[in-house]
Amino acid sequence: MILSRRVRGAEPGVFILIDSFSRRRETMGIDKDRVEGSAKNMGGKLKEGLGKATGDSKTEAEGKADQAKGKVQNAVGGIKDTLKGK
């Protein structure tokens, strides 16, 4: 959902567009490393499942590695959130 807001101090009729998802993300205060880490972890799970289903051990191993990277990145984001006090 896109919202618009009048820019304070600007000429009449000047508005900015606000992406409500970005606004919610900022409000929630979640570090982007946590979001990206979770996405990597989920992608790794899908890749591992695909490797198991097709019998491709290389794809399965890559999926497990992606999951590990995602978990580490998520943990780093959690530490950043803790240090920020969120």
Buried (B, 14 or more C-beta within 10 A) or exposed (E): EEEEEEEEEEEEEEEEEEEEEEEEEEEEEBBEBBBBBBEBBEBBBEBBEBBEEEEBEEBBEBBBEBBEBBBBBBEBBBEBBEEEEE
